[in-house]
Amino acid sequence: MHIKRVELTNYRNYNKLALDIHQNANVIIGDNAQGKTNLLEALFFAAFGKSFRTSKDQELIKDEEVYFKLHLDFFKNNRDQTIDLILKQDKAKQILLNGVPLKKISELIGSLNVVLFSPEDLRLIKGGPAERRKFIDREISNLNRMYMDNLINYHKILNHRNKLLKSAQFRKSLLDTIDVWDEQLVHYGVKVIMKRMDFIKKLSEVTATTHLEITDGKEILEIDYFTGMIEQSSFDYDRIVYGFKEKLKSCIDKDVKYGFTSVGPHKDDLIIKINGQDARKYSSQGQQRTAALSMKLSEITLIQNELGERPILLLDDVMSELDLTRRQMLMHAIKGLQTIITTTDLTGLDQDQMAPFQVVEIEKGAVLTCREVQHVDESQSRL
């Protein structure tokens, strides 16, 4: 699986772009605010139907324009395929897969398997629960279209329930209908929880091995899914359903008081331990970053194991955030993957290990130069 070509019209700061993507590595260089991350965002958008930077699609339309178009040529399952996205101001986006219009975003999920690695991912351990939930949801969506549907439906029901809770602050009688929303919330919420728990179990197994290798056997990394529905993680569907219903009932007074639902998968988290200790509290920044790196690399392995194909990797200015040792770990692990890397220059990249690769220089939303590097002398490989 690999991307062959991307074409953009009126996307962010791009007026027109047509770029062939190298099957191996692609290094997108340029100063800050020139459009490097915008290009990565467009590739991500083609895979997921949404941005990793904003929830407002209209922000993607170039200033003073009324629409944008995105076209992607890619190769998967032994055949050429295409993705087209069109967004006009104040209208819903159109998505076409191989020329066929899709009715919902979830139909796009899994067509193009992309893994994004950004500086924010290095804060997976230290950051808040929302960052870790985003990580889980994004990665499971790569593997399972139904998960995306269940997650979307869960949040729709959650929004309805929260509106009811706020209204009930003034009209208590509205709580007579809360059971209707609770049934649906539990129905979709438990499906989300079960899939997350299954994914984390598999990820934890792969990550443990990866982290042992990266740390020369010095650190054992453990990842568990924590849900407030039950005392301990369990794959027992009926137990989680019962626990979720009971929690909703016991928290109803508090939920009405604050106007939002205080329990559910939207509040769940990961418990990450290094050598048996909570990594958030007791690990150094270096240990936390290494653990995050292990999780992202394991994600690539897991997708390959599940789908039989290696995903496409998007690295958004990550190299500048890593020290030499971790850069070398990453470069070794991604060899053979189609990779698109954004950076201000080639410093810190093991160019000899990457070769052959393509260097694309971006300035003000336009390609200045594009060249292929076949081989780099050892003396030049770490400029």
N, C-alpha and C positions, 0 to 999 in steps of 0.2 A: 504494500500500500504506500502510495506517495502522491503528493501534490505535483501537478505538472505546470500549471499556469494560473495566475490570478489576474483579474481585470477589475479595476475600480473606476467608478464615475461619481464625482461629487461626494466622496466619502471623507469625512473629517477635513483635513487640509489637502486632500488629493483632488485635483481637477480631473485628470485622466491618468491612469496607470495600467500598463500591460507588462507583466513581468513573468518570465519563465523561471520556474523554481528548480534548482539543482536536486537531483535524486539523493545526494549525500548531504553535505552541510552547506548552509547558506548563512553568511555573516552580513548582517545589515548594519552598516556603520554610518555615523553622522553625529553632529552636535546634538545637544538636547533640544527638544521641541521642534524637530524637523519632520517627524512623521514615522519614526522607526516603530514605536509601540503601536501607532495607528495601523500599520501594516499587519503586525501580529494580531491585533484586535480583530481585523477583518477576517483573517484565517480562522480565528476562534469563533467568530460570528457565523462563518459558513458551516462550522461543525455543530454548533449548539443553538443557532438561531437567536442568540443574545450575546451581549457584550460582557466582558469580565470587569469592565470599568464603570459602567453606568446601567441603571435599570430603565433609562429613558431613551428609547430608540431614536427619537427625533433629534437628539444631540449628535447623532452620527452624520446627519445631513450637513454638507458644507455650508458655511455662512453665505447667505444671500441666494441660496439655491432652494429648490422646492422638492427635490428627490435625490436618492442615491441608488446606484446599482452595483451589485457585486456578482461577479461570475468566477467560478472556480472549475478548472479541469483537474480531475484526479484519476488515479488508477487503483482499482481494488477488485478483488474476486476475479482476477484475470481479465478484466475489461475496463475500457475507458468509461468514465462517468462524469456527470456535471452537476453542479449546484448553482442555482441562481437565486438571489434575494433582491427584491425591489421594495423600497420604502418611499412613499410620498407623504408630504406634510399632512398631518391630521387624519391619516388613513392607516389601516392595519397593513403590516408588511406582507408581501407575497413571497412564498417560498416554492421553488420548483426543484425537484430531484429528477435528473435525466429528462427534463422537459415536462414532467408531470406535476401539476400543482398539488401541494400538500394542504390538508385542511387544518392541521395543528402542528405545533413545533415538535411534539414527541415523535411524529412520523419521520422527522429528520435525524433524530438522535441515533447514533450508531452507524450512520452512513459513512462518516469520516471520523476516525478515532484520533483525537488530538489530546495531548497532555501538555498543559501549561505549567511552566515553572517560573515564578516571579519572585521578587524580593519579599513579598508578603508571605509566600510559602515558607520562607526561612523562619518566620515567626509563628509557625503552626503550634509549636510547643508553648511558647511564652504568651501568645495572643489569647483572646477571649474565646468562649465556646462558639460564638457565631462563626468565627474563622474556621474552626474545626468542622462544624456542621456543613459549611460551604464546601470544604474539601471533600467530605464524604459524599455529598449530594452530586457534586460535579463528576466525581470518579465513577459512582454507580451509574450515573446517566450515560456514561460512555459504554456501559455494558448492558443496560437494561432499559428499553423504551417504556415498559409498563411502570417502572419506578417513577419516571418523570410525570406520567399521568396521575399516579396516586399522590405524589407530592403536590402537584398543582391543585388537585381536588381537595387535598387536606387543607391547604392554605386558603382556598376559597371558603370552605366551611368555617375555618378558624376566624376569618374576617367577619362572616355573618354572625358567629357566636359573640365575638367581641362587640359588635354593634348592638346586639341584643343586651349584653351586660351593661353597656353604657346607658342604654335607654331604660333599663330596669332600675337604675338609680333614682329615677323619677316615677316610674310605673312598675311596681313590684309584680303586678298581675302578668306582665310579659314573661315572667319566669315559668309560667305554665307551659310554654312551648319549648323550653330549654332542652327537654329530653329528645325532641326531634333532631336538634342540632348535635346533641351529644352522641346519639347513635351513629350518625354519619361521621362525626369527628373520630370516634373510636374505630369505625370500619376502615377508614383510610389511614388513620394514624398507626394502627397496629401493623398494617401492611408495610408502611414506611419503616417502622422500627424493626420488623423481622428481616427485611432486606438489608438494612444497615448492619444489623448484628451478624448476618451471614457474611457480608462483605468484610467487616472488620476482622472476623475470625480468619478468613483467608488471607487478608492483608497482613495480619499480625504474624502468621506463620512465615510468610515470605520475608517480611521486614526483619524478623528475628535473625534469619540466616544472613541477610544482606548486612545488617548492622554488625554482626559478629565478624564478618569479613573486613568491613571498613575499619573497625577498631582493633583489628588483630586479636580478636577473641577476648578483649578486655571488658567489653560492655554487653550486657543482655538487655535488649529493648523489648518491652511488653506493651501491647495496646489492647485496651478493653473498652467496650461500649457501655456507657452509663446512662440508664434511663430512670427517671423518677417514678415509673409505674410500679416497679417491684424492688425488693430489697437487693437482689443480685441479678445479674444478667442471666436470662434463661431463654431457650428456644421454644418454650411451652406457649403456644398461641393462646390457649384458653386462659392461662394464668395472666398473661399480659392484658388480654381483653378485660378480665375481671379487675385487675389492678388499675387500669386506666379509668374504668367506670367509677370505681370507688374513690379514686383521687379527684375526679371531676365533682363528685357529690360532696366530698369533704371540704373542697376548696371553694364552693359556690359563694359563700358569704364574702370571702376575701376577693374573689374574682369580680363580684358586683361592686365592691368598694373601690377597686382600682380600675375597673372597666376593661380588663383583659384576662385571657385565659392563662393561668400560671403553671399549668402542667401539660405535658404532651411532648412529642418529638421535636417541636420547635424550641424546647428548653434542654434537650439532651446534650451530652458531651462525650468526649473521649477521656479515658484515664490512661496516661502515658507514663511508664516507669522505666528508669534506667538503673539496673542492678538492684531492683526492688524498691527504689525510692521515687517519689513523685518528681518527675522531670521538671515540672514548672517551678517547684519550690527549691529543690536541692541541687539541680544541675547547673553547670556553668553555661555561659552563652555559647561557647564552642561546642559543648556537648549537645545543647539544644539544637544548634544548627546542623550538627552531624546527624542527629536523630531525624530532623526534618528532611535532610537529604536522603537518608535511608528510606523514609516513607515514600518520597517521590520516585526514587529509583525502583522501589518495590511495586509501585503502581504500574510502571511500564511492564515489569515482568508479569504481573497479574493479568493485565490486558492481553498480553501475548499468550499466556496460558489459557485464558478463557476464549479468545477469539481465533487463535492460531495465526495472528498477524501482529507485527510490531506497530505500535502507534507512531504518529508524527509528533515530534517534540518541539515545543515553542519555548525558548529561553529568553525571557524579557529582562535584560540587563542584570542577570544573576551573577555573572562572573566577577563583577566588581564588588560583590558582597561576600565573596568567598576567599579564603586564604589559599596559598599555593597548593597545599596538600588536598584540600577539598575540591579545588578546581581540577586537579589531576584525577581524583576519584571520579568526578562527574564526566570528564572527557573520556576516560577509559570505559565508563559504563554505557555511554551513548554511542560508541563507535558502531557504525552499521545502521544507525537510525537516521531517517531523514530529519534533519534538525534545522530550525530557523532561529538564529541567534541575533539579538540586538545588542549593540555595544557602541561606545563612542570611538573606539579604535581597536586594533588587533592585539594590543598589549594583554598579556596573560593567557592568550589562547595557544594551545599546543598545535600549531599550524601543520606540522609534519604529520601528527597523528590524525588530523582532520582530513588531510588531502586524499583525493581531490575535493575541492570545495569552491563555492562561488562567493565573491565579495561584491556587495551592492552598496554603493554610496548614495545616501539620501540627503537631499537638501530642499527645504521648503516644499515638501510634498511632491518631489520629482526625483527621478533617478538621474544622477550625474554620470556615474560610471558603473559598469557591470563587467566583471572579469572572472575567469576561471583560473584557479591555482591547481596545477597538477602535482607539483612536488615542491617542497621547501627544504633548503639545506638545513642541517642540524643547527648550525650557528644562527639561523634566522627563525627557527621554529618557535622560540619563545621571546619574541621581540618585546 
